[in-house]
Amino acid sequence: MAKPIVAIVGRPNVGKSLLFNKLTGRRTAIVEDTPGVTRDRLYGDCEWNGRTFSLVDTGGIEPGTDSEMLQFMRRQAEIAIETADVIIMVTDVTVGLTAADSAVGSMLQRSKKPVVLAVNKCDSVGQVNADVYEFYALGLGDPIEVSAVHGHGTGDLLDACVAAFPEEVEEEEDEDVIKVAIIGKPNVGKSSLLNRILGEERVIVSNVAGTTRDAIDSYFENEHGKYLFIDTAGMRRKSKVDDAIERYSNLRTISAIERADVCLILVDAQEGVTDQDTKIAGLAHEAGKASIIVVNKWDAVEKDTNTMAKMTEEVRRDLAYMTYAPVVYLSALTGQRVDRIFEEINAVSNAAAMRITTGMLNNILEDAMARVQPPSDKGRRLKIYYMTQAGVKPPHFVIFCNDARLFHFSYQRYLENQIRSVFGLVGTPVRITIRQKGDKEG
């Protein structure tokens, strides 16, 4: 079952990003060590009372005039309404109820989505702040006093969110069906590719609404297997919208990625890898999803003998954190090479779900250590005791050693490459956790 999505909405300067950071346990929303991954990080995983969910921060808009502000907030609220399972509306007790709060409150009320009303900046502990009562006028139920700075009230806030989640019902899924999300920036050919696939394959096609998500799921079978395609073509309306609003549209992409087994990351062959492509690919990478980089509109590129090699080099450079993802060149318009996509989907899906026995892993580990000795520091050498697999989708390995501080990143990367080369883990990220003796396993 896909993780529920909780969106934080509210006008500028009410403390949305601060609250996001407090709830996700991060000091800043913009810190990300992986090169190339979006720095204006918009979402994080949270766990509360045994439920895991994705929290999305829609902060960062600073429109100029009041009328612009309302327009921005309406669009922001619309996307949250379309995509989120629960919405946290943040207000500011020090300013009081504003016209902008009321406008968005009305939209949320009409949406029939569960809304949790947070009144932020209630920083003093003790008696109830009388100014909180005016927020009842929004008609969104009991306001919850919170302090994003100190963390007061965040437990009550999370309790209210979790109580509003849809029930955890394990979906009856056909294990043979591979769920594929087609993601990418607007006008890169996502719908064209889906239409080409569905039009070319003579199969039974049925469109089912993608539950509460803003995506259409298309199921079909062919000789390669059974697939459920999640189309995110609705990422942006055709009218030109502000760049800041574009960030909110990532909600839809995050939702599709969350549900998928495999992500097809579409890149325009004529434009090459853009900043937006890098950000969208980063979402799939962070979510640990098996991925294929699909260079579309290949028919429109003038070619010589080195064109494909040159383009692959550029893709590898610009998406340096996804060296594991295969690159496929095709044209959704002409159908050129589209049929190759299924074999790649099957290969990366199998790699992401691969389980390797502890015995086999430790044989590889011994062999790798014999070839390249573990690093040492100030006379103290890293000792690696054993390795085991903790999970799949993506493959997650836990390595036990004498001192985690001696485990240099370069040696970790070396061991990952050894595992990849032996088992052919193409198209899937790999997670490695280092534990030292005395740490609990699990």
N, C-alpha and C positions, 0 to 999 in steps of 0.2 A: 504494500500500500504506500502511495506517495505521501511524503511528509506534508502536514498542513502548512499553509503559508499565512503568516501574520504580517500585515502591512501597517507601518506607522505613518499617519497623515496629520496634517495640521499646517497652519500658516507659518511664515518665516519667524525665526527667533523665539519659538516657544520651547526649544530644547529637544527637538526630535533626535538629532544625531547624538547628543549627549546621552539621551535615554537608550538609544540603540547600543551605544558603546557599553553602557552599564549592564544592559541585559545580556549582551553577547560576551561580556567579560573582556572586551578589548579596550585599550586606552584610547586608541584613535581609529576612526573608520577608514583612514587612508593608508595604513601601513600594510604592505604586502611584499614579502621578500622575493617572490617568484618574478624573474624578469619578464617584462611584457604584459603582465596581468594588470588589469585596470587598477589605477591607484585610488579612484573615487569609489571605494568598495561600498556596495549597496546592500549586501545581504550577509547574514551569518547564521550558523546553526545554534539553536538553543535547546536546552533540555530542562524540563520542569515536571516534577511528579511523574517521572517515568515516560513522559511523552517528548519526542524530539520534533522540532518544527523549524522552518526557515523563517527568520525575521528579516523584513525588508525595510530599509530606511529610505524614505522618499524626501529626505532633506535636501538643502542646498539651493533652493530657488530664492532669488532676491529680485522680484519684479519691481518696476519703478512706480507705477501709479496704482491706485486702489482698484481701478477697473481691470488693469492687467493682472493684479494679484488675484482677483476673483476668478478670472479666466484660467490662470495657471492652476489655482486650487481646485477648480471644478474638474479640469482634465486629470489632475493628479488623483482626485477622489474617484473619478470614473474608472481609471485603470485599476486602482485598488479594489473597487467594487467588483470589477470583472474578474479579477484574478485571485484575490485573497479569500481565505476561508474565514478569517477573523480580522477586523480592522481596529487598530488602536488610534483613537483621535486624541491628539495632544493639544491642550490649551494652557494658558498662562495665568495663574492666579493673581500675579502682580499687575497685570493689565486689565483683567476682567473679561467679560464676554464681549466680543466684537462682532460687527456685521459680517466679517469674513468667516468667523466661527459659525455663526448662525446659518450662513449660506451652505457651507459644507455639511453642517449637522443635518440640514433638511434633506440634502441629497442622500446622505448615509441612512437616514431614517426611512426614506422611500425605497432604498435598495433591498430592505428586508435581510441584509447580511448582519451577522452578529457584530455589534460595535461595543468596544470597551472604552469608556470615557476617562482619560487621565488628565487630572488637573496638576500641572507641573509647577515647580518652584515653591512647593509647600515645604520649605526647608527647616522650619522649627518643629520640634517634637513635642507632643503633649496634646493640648486642647485642639479641637477641630477649628480650622480657620473659617470664620463666618463668611468670608468672601467666596467660599466654594459653593454655597447654596445657589447662587445665581446661575450656575451651570446646569442646574436641573431644567432650566428653560429650554435647553437643546432637545429635550425629549428623548435622550439616549440612555436613560436609566441612572443609577446611582453613580455620581462622579467618584473616582478613586484618587485620593490625595497622594501625590508622589513627589519625590525629590530626585531628579536625575543626577544631581551633584552628589548627594549623600547616600542615595539608594533607598531612602525611606519609601515604604509603600509598594516597592517593586514586586514583593512576594504576593501581595493581594492582587496586583495587576496581572501577574502571570497565572495566578489561580483562576481569575475571571476568564482569561484567554483560553486556558486548557479546558475549563468547564464548557466553553462554547464550541470546542472542536467537534467535527463530525465523529460519530462512533468509530472505533477501530474495528472495521469489518474487513477481514482478509478477503480481498477480491478473488473470486474463482477465476484463475487465469490458466490458460493453456500454456504449459511450460515451453512448448515448442515455438510459441509466437515470440518473435524478436520485436521489441518496441523501438522504433527509430524516430528521432526528432530531427527535422530539417531546420537548421538554424543559420542565421546570417543576417547581414544588414539589408535594408529595403532595396528592392530592385536588383537583387543579385540572381534571381531566377528560382526561388524556392517553390512557388506555385507551379511554374513551368516544369520543373523537374518532377514534381509529384504527378502532374497531369500526364507527362510523358510516360512515367512508369505505369500509371493506372490505364492509360490509353493503349500502351504497347502490349501489356500482358492480358491475354484473353482469360480473365478470371472473374469470379463473382466479387463484385465490389459493393460494399455497403458503407455509407457514411453514418457514423454515430456521433452525437455531440460528445465532446471531450469532457464529460462530467461538468464541473462548474468552471472549467478552464476555458479560456478563449482560444480554442484550437479545435480543428476538426480531425477526428481520427479516421483513417481509411485503412480497412483491413483487406488483405488479399493474399492469395497463395499462388505460387508457381513451382516449377521443378526444383528450385533452390530451397524452398521452405515456406513458412508462414510468417507474415510481417504485419505490423500495425504501425502505419506512418502517422506521426503527429506533426501537423503543418502549423508553423508559426507565422504564416504569411501576413497575418493581421497585425504585425508588430508596429506598423505606423500607418495612420490615415494618409490618404493621398495628398491632402492639403499640407502645405509646408508648415511644420510646427517648429517651435523653438527648440534649440539644442538641449536645453535643460529638461524639457518634456521628454526628449528622446531617451533620457536616462531612465525615466519611469517605465518606458516600454520594455525595459529589460525584465520587468516582472513576468511578462508573458514568456520570455525566453527561459527564465529561471524555472518557471512552472513546467514547461515542456521538457527541459533537461532533466528535471527531478523525476519525471515519469519514465524517461527513456532508458533503454539498455545501451543504445548506440546513438551517437550524434554525428550527423553529416554536417560539417561546417563548410558552407558554400562561400567561395571567393570568386570575384569577377576577374577573369583572365586578362581583361583589358586594363583594369585598374591595379592589379596586383594586391598585395596584402595591405589594407589600410589600418589606421588606428582603431577604427570601430571593429574591424575583423579581429584584431588582436584582443580587444576587450571581450567580444562574444566567445572566441575560442577559449579565453581565460576562464570564463564561467564553466564551460564543459570540463576543462582541466581540473579546476578547483573542486568540482562536484565528483571527480574521480570516474568519469564516464569514458567508455571506449569511444574513440573518435576516428573519423576519416576526414581528411581535408579534400574537399571536392572543388577543383578548379573548373568553373562553368564558363560557357561562352568561348570554348577553345576553338570553335570554328571561325570566330571573328578575328583570330590572331594570325598575322603573317608569320610564316614559319620558315626556318632553315634547319639544318641538321642539329644545331645546338639549342634550339628554342626551348624544348621541354627541359633539358638539363639545366639551362640558365634559370628558368622559372622555378624549378624545384629548389635550386640553390637559394633563390630569393625567399621562397616560402620557408625553408629551413632556417634561414637567418632571422626572418621577422617573427616566426613562431618558434623561437629557439627552445622554449620549454615543452614543446610537443614533438620532439624528435621521434617519438615512438609511433606517431600517427602516419599511416600510409597516405600518399598523395595520388589522387585519381583525376585524370583529365577527361572532360566530357563536354557534350553540348546538349542541353535539354531541348534546344530548338530543333536540331536535326536528328537527335536520338543517338548520335555518335558516342560509342563506348558506354552508354547508359546501362546496358545489360551486365557490364563488368562489376557494377556496384554491389550486386547480391553476394558474389563470392567474397568480396571484401567485408561486407557486413557480417557474414557468417564467421569469417576468420577472426575479426576483432571481438565479436560477441563471445566466441568460444575461448579466446585468450583471457578475456576479463573474468570468465567464470571458472577458469582452470584451478584445480586443486592439486597440490604437489605434496607427496608424503614427506614427513620429517626426515626419514632415512635418506631419501633422494636429495633433499635440500642440504643435508649435512655432508653428503659425498661431494656435492658441488663446492660447499664451503671449504672442506679440507683441501680440495684440488686448487681452489682459488688462493688459499693462504700459502700453499706450497709454491705457487708461481710468484705471488707478490706478498711479501711478509707484511703483517699488520704494522701500522706506524707506532713509533715510540716517542716519548717526550721526556726530556731531562732524565734519561736512563730508565724510565718506566715504559714497558711495552704493553700495548693493547693485547689482551687475551680474549679470544672469542670462544665461548663454550659451546653454544649450539644455536640453531635457527629453526623456527617452526612457522607454519602458515596460520594466521589468525582469522582470515576472512577472504571473501571473493568480491568481485564487482566494486572496486578493483582488487586485484590480489594484494593482500596485506601480510607482510612478513615481520616477525618479531625476532630480533637477534639479541641474545644474552651475552654480556661481556663483563670484564672485571671493573672497567671504569669508562662510563659513557663519554667523559670529557676527552679521552684519547681517541675516540672514534671520529676521525676527520671526515668531513663531507666527501672528500675525493675518494676515500676508501669505500665509503657507503655507495657512491656512484659506481665504483669498480665492481662491487659485489652485485649490484643491481644489473649491470651489463652482463655479468657472467650468467645470472639466472635467465635473463632475456635471451641470450645467445643459445643456451641449452634448450630452453622450452619454447622458444619462438613467441614470446609474449608481444605480438605485434598489435599496435592500435590501442593498447590499454595503459593507463598510468599504473605505477606500482607504488605502494605505500610501504615504507620501512620504519619500524619503531625500534629504537635502541633501548634496551633495559640493562641495568647492571645488577650484579649478584645481590640478592637481598630484596630487589623489587618484586612485587607480586606479578604473577603472570596473568594476562587477560586484559 
